[in-house]
Amino acid sequence: MPRAIINGRAVDLPDVATSEEIAGAGSMRQGRRVIHRTREGNYPVGPGQSVDVKDGDRFIDAPQRVKGGC
């Protein structure tokens, strides 16, 4: 099991984890988006989407993006 960093906290995750598994392991609040941080940039992990997790991978959560509105 690789050890990843979620919001600054080390957590063991399966080799392939869904956004829901990552959010649960990181105690993220419901309605927040999972972001996979890499050297190349930050990539949102959509609902039900899987990620190949490697040791040292970093994840954060962010509010859902809402376009438009007043």
VOTITOR-554684 format. One record per residue: residue in three letters; x, y, z of N, C-alpha, C in turn. Coordinates in nm, 4 decimals. Example, Ala and Ser with C-alpha at 12.3 -4.5 7.8 and 13.67 -1.06 7.14 Angstrom:
% VOTITOR-554684
("Ala", (1.3190, -0.5690, 0.7800), (1.2300, -0.4500, 0.7800), (1.3200, -0.3300, 0.7800))
("Ser", (1.2850, -0.2250, 0.7080), (1.3670, -0.1060, 0.7140), (1.2900, 0.0030, 0.7870))
END
This chain:
% VOTITOR-554684
("Met", (0.0843, -0.1193, 0.0000), (0.0000, 0.0000, 0.0000), (0.0879, 0.1243, 0.0000))
("Pro", (0.0709, 0.2099, -0.0996), (0.1490, 0.3332, -0.1017), (0.1028, 0.4319, 0.0060))
("Arg", (0.1961, 0.5116, 0.0517), (0.1648, 0.6153, 0.1504), (0.1582, 0.7488, 0.0775))
("Ala", (0.0409, 0.8116, 0.0815), (0.0183, 0.9405, 0.0164), (-0.0018, 1.0480, 0.1225))
("Ile", (0.0061, 1.1714, 0.0818), (-0.0171, 1.2860, 0.1697), (-0.1500, 1.3492, 0.1287))
("Ile", (-0.2446, 1.3534, 0.2223), (-0.3746, 1.4155, 0.1967), (-0.3912, 1.5317, 0.2930))
("Asn", (-0.3985, 1.6522, 0.2369), (-0.4101, 1.7736, 0.3191), (-0.3050, 1.7772, 0.4297))
("Gly", (-0.1806, 1.7387, 0.3930), (-0.0697, 1.7459, 0.4868), (-0.0553, 1.6276, 0.5809))
("Arg", (-0.1416, 1.5290, 0.5693), (-0.1386, 1.4131, 0.6601), (-0.1053, 1.2864, 0.5808))
("Ala", (-0.0102, 1.2059, 0.6302), (0.0273, 1.0806, 0.5643), (-0.0815, 0.9757, 0.5860))
("Val", (-0.1211, 0.9111, 0.4750), (-0.2298, 0.8125, 0.4780), (-0.1927, 0.6983, 0.3841))
("Asp", (-0.2222, 0.5742, 0.4244), (-0.2036, 0.4593, 0.3359), (-0.3271, 0.4446, 0.2474))
("Leu", (-0.3027, 0.4291, 0.1164), (-0.4103, 0.4126, 0.0189), (-0.3840, 0.2881, -0.0639))
("Pro", (-0.4889, 0.2300, -0.1248), (-0.4663, 0.1175, -0.2161), (-0.3908, 0.1657, -0.3409))
("Asp", (-0.3336, 0.0722, -0.4164), (-0.2576, 0.1057, -0.5376), (-0.3425, 0.1831, -0.6385))
("Val", (-0.4702, 0.1501, -0.6466), (-0.5652, 0.2224, -0.7311), (-0.6797, 0.2651, -0.6399))
("Ala", (-0.7003, 0.3968, -0.6288), (-0.8027, 0.4491, -0.5374), (-0.8975, 0.5418, -0.6127))
("Thr", (-1.0255, 0.5363, -0.5762), (-1.1241, 0.6274, -0.6341), (-1.1226, 0.7591, -0.5568))
("Ser", (-1.1848, 0.8594, -0.6145), (-1.1921, 0.9889, -0.5467), (-1.2633, 0.9755, -0.4117))
("Glu", (-1.3628, 0.8863, -0.4058), (-1.4361, 0.8655, -0.2798), (-1.3465, 0.8018, -0.1738))
("Glu", (-1.2611, 0.7074, -0.2141), (-1.1685, 0.6444, -0.1187), (-1.0653, 0.7450, -0.0686))
("Ile", (-1.0172, 0.8296, -0.1578), (-0.9199, 0.9317, -0.1187), (-0.9848, 1.0315, -0.0232))
("Ala", (-1.1044, 1.0766, -0.0566), (-1.1760, 1.1717, 0.0285), (-1.2033, 1.1119, 0.1667))
("Gly", (-1.2440, 0.9856, 0.1708), (-1.2704, 0.9204, 0.2994), (-1.1446, 0.9063, 0.3836))
("Ala", (-1.0347, 0.8672, 0.3195), (-0.9085, 0.8499, 0.3927), (-0.8568, 0.9834, 0.4447))
("Gly", (-0.8874, 1.0920, 0.3730), (-0.8412, 1.2243, 0.4136), (-0.9405, 1.3014, 0.4974))
("Ser", (-1.0502, 1.2382, 0.5348), (-1.1549, 1.3036, 0.6150), (-1.2010, 1.4349, 0.5520))
("Met", (-1.2179, 1.4326, 0.4208), (-1.2633, 1.5525, 0.3509), (-1.4137, 1.5690, 0.3678))
("Arg", (-1.4568, 1.6937, 0.3791), (-1.5995, 1.7214, 0.3910), (-1.6698, 1.6878, 0.2604))
("Gln", (-1.7952, 1.6477, 0.2730), (-1.8748, 1.6163, 0.1546), (-1.8947, 1.7429, 0.0713))
("Gly", (-1.8978, 1.7259, -0.0607), (-1.9167, 1.8388, -0.1493), (-1.7871, 1.9064, -0.1903))
("Arg", (-1.6730, 1.8538, -0.1438), (-1.5438, 1.9097, -0.1809), (-1.4833, 1.8257, -0.2928))
("Arg", (-1.4046, 1.8857, -0.3772), (-1.3416, 1.8182, -0.4905), (-1.2020, 1.7709, -0.4504))
("Val", (-1.1645, 1.6500, -0.4931), (-1.0311, 1.5961, -0.4694), (-0.9387, 1.6450, -0.5806))
("Ile", (-0.8230, 1.6980, -0.5426), (-0.7231, 1.7472, -0.6371), (-0.5950, 1.6668, -0.6186))
("His", (-0.5419, 1.6121, -0.7285), (-0.4148, 1.5389, -0.7272), (-0.3065, 1.6379, -0.7670))
("Arg", (-0.2116, 1.6644, -0.6754), (-0.1057, 1.7618, -0.7016), (0.0190, 1.6901, -0.7508))
("Thr", (0.0706, 1.7322, -0.8655), (0.1935, 1.6762, -0.9209), (0.2864, 1.7906, -0.9595))
("Arg", (0.4071, 1.7571, -1.0000), (0.5016, 1.8606, -1.0455), (0.4495, 1.9326, -1.1694))
("Glu", (0.3729, 1.8601, -1.2502), (0.3213, 1.9173, -1.3740), (0.2010, 2.0076, -1.3522))
("Gly", (0.1332, 1.9934, -1.2387), (0.0157, 2.0757, -1.2125), (-0.0810, 2.0075, -1.1183))
("Asn", (-0.1968, 2.0691, -1.1009), (-0.3025, 2.0172, -1.0143), (-0.4135, 1.9612, -1.1016))
("Tyr", (-0.4554, 1.8382, -1.0722), (-0.5545, 1.7697, -1.1553), (-0.6733, 1.7254, -1.0714))
("Pro", (-0.7943, 1.7731, -1.1054), (-0.9129, 1.7280, -1.0319), (-0.9386, 1.5797, -1.0572))
("Val", (-0.9837, 1.5115, -0.9535), (-1.0215, 1.3704, -0.9639), (-1.1734, 1.3670, -0.9527))
("Gly", (-1.2403, 1.3376, -1.0623), (-1.3862, 1.3409, -1.0667), (-1.4511, 1.2287, -0.9874))
("Pro", (-1.5790, 1.2415, -0.9583), (-1.6521, 1.1367, -0.8850), (-1.6419, 1.0027, -0.9574))
("Gly", (-1.6020, 0.9010, -0.8850), (-1.5897, 0.7662, -0.9404), (-1.4628, 0.7434, -1.0206))
("Gln", (-1.3855, 0.8467, -1.0435), (-1.2614, 0.8337, -1.1197), (-1.1533, 0.7693, -1.0324))
("Ser", (-1.0692, 0.6857, -1.0938), (-0.9616, 0.6171, -1.0223), (-0.8271, 0.6823, -1.0509))
("Val", (-0.7363, 0.6694, -0.9540), (-0.6010, 0.7223, -0.9660), (-0.5040, 0.6113, -0.9278))
("Asp", (-0.3958, 0.5945, -1.0072), (-0.2874, 0.5045, -0.9689), (-0.2040, 0.5776, -0.8648))
("Val", (-0.2072, 0.5301, -0.7408), (-0.1418, 0.5984, -0.6298), (-0.0008, 0.5435, -0.6112))
("Lys", (0.0952, 0.6357, -0.5971), (0.2337, 0.5988, -0.5718), (0.2787, 0.6620, -0.4405))
("Asp", (0.3804, 0.6045, -0.3779), (0.4342, 0.6624, -0.2546), (0.4651, 0.8099, -0.2747))
("Gly", (0.4221, 0.8922, -0.1811), (0.4516, 1.0345, -0.1850), (0.3548, 1.1176, -0.2654))
("Asp", (0.2551, 1.0565, -0.3316), (0.1557, 1.1362, -0.4036), (0.0864, 1.2309, -0.3070))
("Arg", (0.0493, 1.3481, -0.3564), (-0.0161, 1.4493, -0.2724), (-0.1554, 1.4799, -0.3257))
("Phe", (-0.2490, 1.4899, -0.2316), (-0.3867, 1.5236, -0.2645), (-0.4337, 1.6328, -0.1698))
("Ile", (-0.5176, 1.7212, -0.2218), (-0.5820, 1.8236, -0.1388), (-0.7294, 1.8268, -0.1770))
("Asp", (-0.8085, 1.8992, -0.0982), (-0.9480, 1.9179, -0.1370), (-0.9711, 2.0667, -0.1610))
("Ala", (-1.0710, 2.0951, -0.2430), (-1.1044, 2.2324, -0.2772), (-1.2556, 2.2411, -0.2967))
("Pro", (-1.3122, 2.3602, -0.2826), (-1.4558, 2.3735, -0.3064), (-1.4877, 2.3451, -0.4520))
("Gln", (-1.6103, 2.2993, -0.4764), (-1.6550, 2.2767, -0.6142), (-1.6516, 2.4095, -0.6881))
("Arg", (-1.6106, 2.4058, -0.8116), (-1.6061, 2.5269, -0.8929), (-1.7444, 2.5540, -0.9500))
("Val", (-1.7906, 2.6763, -0.9352), (-1.9191, 2.7167, -0.9895), (-1.8939, 2.8293, -1.0880))
("Lys", (-1.9347, 2.8083, -1.2117), (-1.9163, 2.9109, -1.3140), (-2.0424, 2.9942, -1.3258))
("Gly", (-2.0235, 3.1220, -1.3530), (-2.1376, 3.2108, -1.3722), (-2.1972, 3.2554, -1.2407))
("Gly", (-2.3210, 3.2930, -1.2458), (-2.3876, 3.3398, -1.1231), (-2.3631, 3.4875, -1.0997))
("Cys", (-2.4170, 3.5376, -0.9919), (-2.4033, 3.6808, -0.9610), (-2.3045, 3.7046, -0.8527))
END
